[in-house]
Amino acid sequence: MTDTAIALPASTIGSTRPGRTLPSLLALTLAMAIGFTMMASFGTVQEGAKAELGLSDAALGVIQGVSAALALVVFSIPVGILVDRFNRTRLLVALALVWTAGTSLTAMANGASMLFVARVLTATGTTGALTAALSLTADLCAPERRGRAMLLVNIGKMAGLAAAFGVGGWLFGQIARGGLPVVAGMAPWRGTHAILAGVGLILIVPLLLLREPARREVAAATRAPFKVLTAELWSRRAFLGPLFVGQVAVVMADNAALVWAAPVLSRHYGLQPGDFAGWMGALVFVSGLGGTLLGGFTADWGQKSQRRGGLLIGAVVAAAIGVPAALFPIGPTVTWFAIAFGTLSLCGAVTGLVTSVALTVLIPNEVRGLCIGAFIAFAGLIGFGIAPSLVTAISSLLGGEAHLGPALAAVGVVTGLLSVTGFALAMRAAPTSAIDEPV
């Protein structure tokens, strides 16, 4: 099937059978699992690279953090435009080759600069592929089933992040003990990435079988002048602006929590990393999975409510629950900390899934990729670049590092209130469908 955009009538859109699209959705899920394994794999084995290459913690911070931020900020929007205008299945394969090249280059890196470039390639391929996968998922399913379909892609993402720790750590241990002769002579961290690149290359073969689906809910041609497309976005600013604020505020709270949760546990509760690493990792995975499932079903339920902006009801409720949950750093006990932190993580997963569904249901097809790319770019920039530093700045104002917990709680509560406001305003201004003119 070609990538020519057509607007399907409602009867045709609703006739897509879930069973027929399941193989394609599973292929996209597998792709996301592979991509996010590659993207997060270096974090699991970075101590080996640090020792061999003589890297400092500051250099590792740049390699890990700045490389991801650069990929998000610089490449997300251009890739989003490509998703809107070209064959997405071919683009997805190309992006998979980019993350494979980045993983292979990681295994061969001879210094910090080469390692940085490798991680930029890996992050670019993975985050760009996420935009393409979300766009394809939207066109494989009718709008009323899109929330549940998005579950698979997001589960693939979480499975990949989990595999980066589980599979990556297992490979590292096996290579260190000489149990994998295929990479004999390579440092364990290098051998881990060499194997991941090889296996990942084989596992992306199912993507070659994907066919480009017809684009649904098209208001203008996909090759329309950029001026026309930007005008479409501007006409929906009353909806997109608050939605953007709501989701970026959630990303700020969630990322600040992930960055500073461990130091808070050490400084304020007297725990060592070995005391909480296991249950914190499980808590993040389980709450993320639960939030994704809940977000998908609430998005579909909200659409069926026939209420204007009903799709966003779940996001508004989750954001509201997240406000008191953001007080986790000042909880009286570790148990309270864990319950509140898990609740915050769950709420963030709900709003993230609902926002993804909203962009694929309420935004015309020809600008969806651009919208998703822009959300990823700016949320990444603000969430990764500003939120953690904002916590330390407030901590300094309060009197120093001893006040990290209250500073983190303050950032979480303020951004939480901002997210509730943003989602509520977006719900009021939401269009009734992707091709309807905004009011």
C-alpha positions as CSV (number, residue, x, y, z in Angstrom):
1,M,0.0,0.0,0.0
2,T,1.3,3.4,-0.8
3,D,1.7,6.3,1.6
4,T,-0.9,8.4,-0.3
5,A,-3.1,10.1,2.3
6,I,-6.9,9.4,2.1
7,A,-9.7,10.3,4.5
8,L,-11.7,7.2,5.2
9,P,-15.4,7.4,5.9
10,A,-16.5,6.5,9.4
11,S,-17.9,3.2,8.3
12,T,-14.6,2.1,6.8
13,I,-12.6,3.3,9.8
14,G,-14.7,1.4,12.2
15,S,-14.5,-1.8,10.2
16,T,-10.9,-2.6,10.9
17,R,-10.8,-5.9,12.7
18,P,-8.5,-6.1,15.8
19,G,-7.4,-9.6,14.8
20,R,-6.1,-8.5,11.5
21,T,-4.0,-5.7,12.9
22,L,-2.6,-7.7,15.9
23,P,0.4,-9.0,14.0
24,S,1.4,-5.5,12.9
25,L,0.9,-4.2,16.5
26,L,3.0,-7.0,17.9
27,A,5.8,-6.1,15.4
28,L,5.7,-2.5,16.5
29,T,5.7,-3.6,20.2
30,L,8.8,-5.8,19.5
31,A,10.5,-2.9,17.7
32,M,9.9,-0.6,20.7
33,A,11.2,-3.3,23.1
34,I,14.4,-3.6,21.0
35,G,14.9,0.1,20.6
36,F,14.5,1.0,24.3
37,T,16.8,-1.9,25.3
38,M,19.5,-0.4,23.1
39,M,18.9,3.1,24.4
40,A,19.1,2.1,28.1
41,S,21.7,-0.6,27.8
42,F,24.7,1.5,28.4
43,G,23.5,2.7,31.8
44,T,23.7,-0.9,33.1
45,V,27.3,-1.5,32.1
46,Q,28.7,2.1,32.2
47,E,31.1,1.4,35.1
48,G,33.1,-1.0,32.9
49,A,33.4,1.7,30.2
50,K,34.4,4.3,32.8
51,A,37.2,2.1,34.1
52,E,38.5,1.1,30.6
53,L,38.3,4.5,29.0
54,G,39.3,6.6,32.1
55,L,36.0,8.6,32.1
56,S,34.9,10.8,34.9
57,D,31.4,11.0,36.4
58,A,31.0,14.3,34.6
59,A,31.9,12.7,31.3
60,L,29.5,9.9,31.9
61,G,26.7,12.4,32.7
62,V,27.3,14.1,29.4
63,I,27.4,10.8,27.5
64,Q,24.2,9.6,29.2
65,G,22.2,12.8,29.7
66,V,23.2,15.3,27.1
67,S,23.2,12.7,24.3
68,A,19.6,11.8,25.0
69,A,18.6,15.5,25.3
70,L,20.4,16.3,22.0
71,A,18.5,13.5,20.3
72,L,15.2,14.6,21.7
73,V,15.6,18.3,21.1
74,V,17.3,18.3,17.7
75,F,15.9,15.3,15.9
76,S,12.4,14.7,17.3
77,I,10.6,17.4,15.3
78,P,12.4,16.7,12.0
79,V,11.6,13.0,12.4
80,G,8.0,13.9,13.2
81,I,7.8,15.9,9.9
82,L,9.1,12.9,8.0
83,V,6.5,10.7,9.7
84,D,3.8,12.9,8.5
85,R,5.0,13.1,4.9
86,F,6.7,9.8,4.0
87,N,6.2,6.0,4.2
88,R,6.4,5.3,7.9
89,T,7.2,1.6,7.7
90,R,10.4,2.3,5.7
91,L,11.2,5.2,8.0
92,L,10.8,2.8,11.0
93,V,13.3,0.3,9.5
94,A,15.7,3.1,8.8
95,L,15.5,4.3,12.4
96,A,16.0,0.7,13.6
97,L,19.2,0.6,11.6
98,V,20.2,3.9,13.2
99,W,19.9,2.5,16.7
100,T,21.7,-0.7,15.7
101,A,24.5,1.4,14.3
102,G,24.7,3.4,17.6
103,T,24.8,0.2,19.6
104,S,27.5,-1.3,17.4
105,L,29.5,1.9,17.6
106,T,29.2,1.8,21.4
107,A,30.9,-1.6,21.4
108,M,33.8,-0.1,19.3
109,A,34.1,3.3,21.0
110,N,37.7,4.3,21.8
111,G,37.0,7.4,23.7
112,A,34.4,9.8,25.2
113,S,33.6,11.6,21.9
114,M,33.0,8.4,19.9
115,L,30.9,7.0,22.8
116,F,28.8,10.2,22.8
117,V,28.1,10.0,19.1
118,A,27.1,6.4,19.5
119,R,24.6,7.2,22.2
120,V,23.2,10.1,20.2
121,L,22.6,7.7,17.3
122,T,20.9,5.1,19.6
123,A,18.7,7.7,21.2
124,T,17.8,9.3,17.9
125,G,16.8,6.0,16.4
126,T,14.7,4.9,19.4
127,T,12.8,8.1,20.1
128,G,12.2,8.7,16.4
129,A,10.9,5.2,16.0
130,L,8.5,5.8,18.9
131,T,6.9,8.7,16.9
132,A,6.6,6.5,13.8
133,A,5.2,3.6,15.9
134,L,2.5,5.8,17.5
135,S,1.5,7.2,14.1
136,L,1.3,3.7,12.6
137,T,-0.7,2.4,15.6
138,A,-3.2,5.1,15.2
139,D,-3.9,4.2,11.6
140,L,-4.1,0.5,12.3
141,C,-7.0,0.9,14.7
142,A,-10.3,2.8,14.9
143,P,-10.3,5.8,17.2
144,E,-12.4,4.1,19.8
145,R,-9.9,1.3,20.2
146,R,-6.8,3.4,20.0
147,G,-6.2,3.6,23.8
148,R,-5.9,-0.2,24.1
149,A,-3.8,-0.4,21.0
150,M,-1.3,2.1,22.4
151,L,-1.0,-0.2,25.4
152,L,1.1,-2.6,23.3
153,V,3.5,0.0,22.1
154,N,4.0,1.4,25.6
155,I,4.4,-2.1,27.1
156,G,7.1,-2.7,24.5
157,K,8.8,0.5,25.7
158,M,8.7,-0.6,29.3
159,A,9.8,-4.1,28.5
160,G,12.8,-2.7,26.7
161,L,13.8,-0.5,29.7
162,A,13.5,-3.6,31.9
163,A,15.5,-5.7,29.5
164,A,18.3,-3.2,29.5
165,F,18.8,-4.0,33.2
166,G,17.9,-7.7,33.1
167,V,19.3,-8.9,29.8
168,G,22.2,-6.3,29.7
169,G,23.3,-7.2,33.2
170,W,23.0,-11.0,32.5
171,L,25.1,-10.7,29.3
172,F,27.7,-8.6,31.2
173,G,28.0,-11.2,33.9
174,Q,28.2,-14.1,31.4
175,I,31.0,-12.4,29.4
176,A,32.9,-11.5,32.5
177,R,32.9,-15.2,33.5
178,G,33.9,-16.3,30.0
179,G,30.6,-18.0,29.3
180,L,30.1,-16.5,25.8
181,P,33.0,-17.4,23.6
182,V,31.5,-15.5,20.6
183,V,32.8,-12.3,22.1
184,A,35.9,-13.7,23.7
185,G,38.6,-11.1,24.1
186,M,36.2,-8.2,24.3
187,A,35.6,-6.2,27.5
188,P,32.3,-7.3,29.0
189,W,30.6,-3.9,28.4
190,R,31.7,-4.0,24.8
191,G,30.7,-7.6,24.3
192,T,27.3,-6.8,25.8
193,H,26.6,-4.2,23.1
194,A,28.0,-6.3,20.3
195,I,25.6,-9.1,21.1
196,L,22.7,-6.7,21.6
197,A,23.4,-5.2,18.2
198,G,23.6,-8.5,16.5
199,V,20.5,-10.0,18.1
200,G,18.6,-6.7,17.6
201,L,19.4,-6.6,13.9
202,I,17.8,-10.1,13.5
203,L,14.8,-9.2,15.6
204,I,13.9,-6.2,13.5
205,V,13.3,-8.4,10.5
206,P,9.5,-8.5,11.2
207,L,9.4,-4.8,10.5
208,L,10.3,-5.6,6.8
209,L,6.9,-7.3,6.6
210,L,4.9,-4.3,7.8
211,R,2.7,-2.6,5.1
212,E,2.0,1.1,5.2
213,P,-1.7,1.5,6.3
214,A,-3.9,4.2,4.9
215,R,-3.8,7.4,6.8
216,R,-7.0,8.1,8.7
217,E,-8.6,11.4,9.7
218,V,-6.8,13.6,7.2
219,A,-7.9,17.3,7.0
220,A,-5.4,18.3,4.3
221,A,-3.0,16.4,2.0
222,T,0.1,15.0,3.7
223,R,2.3,16.9,1.2
224,A,0.5,20.1,1.8
225,P,2.7,23.3,2.1
226,F,4.2,23.7,5.5
227,K,2.3,26.9,5.9
228,V,-0.9,25.1,5.6
229,L,0.1,22.5,8.2
230,T,1.3,25.1,10.7
231,A,-2.0,26.9,10.2
232,E,-3.8,23.8,11.2
233,L,-1.7,23.5,14.4
234,W,-2.2,27.2,15.2
235,S,-6.0,26.9,14.8
236,R,-5.9,24.2,17.6
237,R,-3.7,26.2,19.9
238,A,-6.5,26.5,22.6
239,F,-6.4,22.7,22.9
240,L,-2.7,22.0,22.2
241,G,-1.3,24.7,24.4
242,P,-2.9,23.5,27.7
243,L,-2.3,19.9,26.7
244,F,1.3,20.6,26.2
245,V,1.6,22.5,29.6
246,G,-0.2,19.6,31.4
247,Q,2.0,16.9,30.0
248,V,5.3,18.8,30.3
249,A,4.4,19.6,34.0
250,V,3.9,15.8,34.6
251,V,7.2,15.0,32.9
252,M,9.0,17.6,35.1
253,A,7.5,16.0,38.3
254,D,8.2,12.5,37.2
255,N,11.8,13.0,36.0
256,A,12.7,15.1,39.1
257,A,11.3,12.2,41.3
258,L,13.3,9.6,39.4
259,V,16.6,11.6,39.6
260,W,16.4,12.5,43.3
261,A,14.5,9.6,44.8
262,A,17.6,7.6,45.6
263,P,19.5,10.5,47.3
264,V,16.4,11.3,49.4
265,L,16.2,7.7,50.5
266,S,19.9,7.8,51.5
267,R,20.0,11.2,53.1
268,H,16.6,11.4,54.8
269,Y,15.8,7.8,55.5
270,G,19.3,6.4,56.1
271,L,19.1,3.7,53.4
272,Q,22.0,2.4,51.3
273,P,21.5,1.7,47.5
274,G,21.5,-2.1,48.2
275,D,18.6,-1.6,50.6
276,F,16.2,-0.1,48.1
277,A,17.5,-0.9,44.6
278,G,15.4,-4.1,44.2
279,W,12.0,-2.8,45.5
280,M,12.4,0.6,43.8
281,G,13.1,-1.0,40.4
282,A,10.1,-3.3,40.8
283,L,7.9,-0.4,42.0
284,V,8.8,1.7,38.9
285,F,8.0,-1.1,36.5
286,V,4.8,-2.3,38.1
287,S,3.4,1.3,38.6
288,G,4.4,2.2,35.0
289,L,2.7,-1.0,33.6
290,G,-0.4,-0.4,35.8
291,G,-0.6,3.2,34.8
292,T,-0.3,2.4,31.1
293,L,-3.0,-0.2,31.3
294,L,-5.3,2.2,33.2
295,G,-4.5,5.1,30.9
296,G,-5.4,3.0,27.8
297,F,-8.8,1.9,29.1
298,T,-9.7,5.2,30.6
299,A,-8.9,6.9,27.3
300,D,-11.2,4.5,25.4
301,W,-13.9,4.8,28.1
302,G,-13.7,8.6,27.9
303,Q,-14.3,8.6,24.2
304,K,-17.4,6.5,24.6
305,S,-18.8,9.0,27.2
306,Q,-19.7,11.3,24.3
307,R,-18.6,14.2,26.5
308,R,-16.5,16.9,24.9
309,G,-12.9,16.2,25.8
310,G,-14.0,13.0,27.6
311,L,-10.8,11.3,26.4
312,L,-8.9,13.5,28.8
313,I,-10.9,12.7,31.9
314,G,-8.4,10.1,33.0
315,A,-5.5,12.6,32.6
316,V,-7.3,15.2,34.8
317,V,-8.1,12.7,37.5
318,A,-4.6,11.2,37.5
319,A,-3.0,14.6,37.6
320,A,-5.1,15.6,40.6
321,I,-4.2,12.4,42.4
322,G,-0.5,13.1,41.6
323,V,-0.5,16.4,43.6
324,P,-0.6,14.9,47.1
325,A,1.5,11.9,45.9
326,A,4.3,14.4,45.1
327,L,4.8,14.8,48.8
328,F,6.5,11.4,48.9
329,P,10.0,12.9,49.8
330,I,8.7,14.2,53.1
331,G,6.7,11.1,54.1
332,P,7.0,10.0,57.7
333,T,8.3,6.5,56.9
334,V,9.8,4.5,54.0
335,T,6.5,2.8,53.5
336,W,4.7,6.1,53.0
337,F,7.5,7.1,50.6
338,A,7.1,4.0,48.6
339,I,3.3,4.2,48.4
340,A,3.3,7.9,47.4
341,F,6.2,7.5,44.9
342,G,4.5,4.5,43.3
343,T,1.2,6.5,43.0
344,L,3.0,9.4,41.4
345,S,4.7,7.0,38.9
346,L,1.4,5.4,38.1
347,C,-0.4,8.7,37.6
348,G,2.4,9.9,35.3
349,A,2.0,6.7,33.1
350,V,-1.7,7.4,32.9
351,T,-1.3,11.0,31.7
352,G,1.4,10.0,29.2
353,L,-0.7,7.3,27.6
354,V,-3.8,9.5,27.5
355,T,-1.9,12.4,25.9
356,S,-0.5,10.0,23.2
357,V,-4.0,8.8,22.5
358,A,-5.4,12.4,22.4
359,L,-2.8,13.4,19.8
360,T,-3.6,10.5,17.6
361,V,-7.4,10.9,17.9
362,L,-7.9,14.7,18.0
363,I,-5.1,16.0,15.7
364,P,-5.2,15.6,11.9
365,N,-3.0,12.8,10.5
366,E,-0.8,15.1,8.4
367,V,0.5,16.9,11.5
368,R,0.4,14.2,14.1
369,G,4.1,13.3,13.7
370,L,5.0,16.9,14.1
371,C,2.9,17.2,17.2
372,I,4.3,14.1,18.8
373,G,7.8,15.1,17.9
374,A,7.3,18.5,19.4
375,F,5.9,17.1,22.6
376,I,8.8,14.7,22.9
377,A,11.4,17.4,22.2
378,F,10.2,20.0,24.6
379,A,9.1,17.6,27.3
380,G,12.6,16.0,27.1
381,L,14.3,19.4,27.2
382,I,12.3,20.7,30.2
383,G,12.0,17.4,32.0
384,F,15.6,16.3,31.7
385,G,17.3,19.7,31.4
386,I,15.4,21.9,33.8
387,A,13.4,19.9,36.4
388,P,16.4,18.3,38.3
389,S,18.3,21.5,38.4
390,L,15.2,23.4,39.6
391,V,15.1,21.0,42.7
392,T,18.7,21.8,43.6
393,A,18.1,25.5,43.1
394,I,15.1,25.5,45.5
395,S,17.1,23.3,47.9
396,S,19.9,25.9,48.0
397,L,17.3,28.7,48.7
398,L,15.9,26.6,51.6
399,G,19.4,26.3,53.1
400,G,21.4,23.6,51.3
401,E,21.5,19.9,50.5
402,A,19.8,18.9,53.7
403,H,16.6,20.4,52.3
404,L,16.5,18.2,49.2
405,G,13.3,16.4,50.3
406,P,11.2,19.5,50.8
407,A,12.6,21.1,47.6
408,L,11.6,18.0,45.6
409,A,8.2,17.9,47.2
410,A,7.7,21.6,46.4
411,V,8.5,21.1,42.7
412,G,6.2,18.1,42.5
413,V,3.3,19.8,44.1
414,V,3.6,23.0,42.0
415,T,4.1,21.1,38.7
416,G,1.2,18.8,39.7
417,L,-1.2,21.7,40.2
418,L,0.0,23.1,36.8
419,S,-0.7,19.8,35.1
420,V,-4.3,19.6,36.6
421,T,-5.0,23.1,35.2
422,G,-3.5,22.3,31.8
423,F,-5.4,19.1,31.3
424,A,-8.7,20.7,32.5
425,L,-8.3,23.6,30.1
426,A,-7.4,21.2,27.2
427,M,-10.5,19.1,28.0
428,R,-12.7,22.2,27.7
429,A,-11.1,23.2,24.4
430,A,-10.8,19.7,22.9
431,P,-12.1,19.3,19.3
432,T,-14.8,16.6,18.8
433,S,-12.6,14.8,16.3
434,A,-9.3,15.2,14.3
435,I,-11.0,16.6,11.2
436,D,-13.5,18.9,12.9
437,E,-12.8,22.6,12.9
438,P,-11.8,23.8,16.3
439,V,-14.2,26.2,18.0
